[in-house]
Amino acid sequence: MKYKSSATPEKKQKQINNMTWDLYFMIQYYRRLQNKGINEEHLLASNDNVVRFLMKSVIDVNNSADMNIVKKYLLPKDYELLEIYTKTFCRTDKRCYQGESWTPDYTNKLIKYYEDILLS
């Protein structure tokens, strides 16, 4: 999203940190929306254009009963890949972050692994 492979290692680290917190923030906000009470309202205020666009898109797609709404956010070739994926794979297992293996130790290992890749 906001990562430049040509940046200095220090800038790369800041970019990774920014992206990580943006993603965390969006996931937490989206989860709150899913679990909010009927008389609750949540406000998202951000000056970050990418965060605003992604959150509007996620909410738009989530509020629609029609999966075809995703087409307006994806390139045609990417939408074709999404269709292939959804027809081919039916996940019945829990994702890692929903299970018991999602521990601080595990997340620290993931952070180290991806930082090694992105910062080299």
Disulfide bonds with the S-S distance in Angstrom:
none
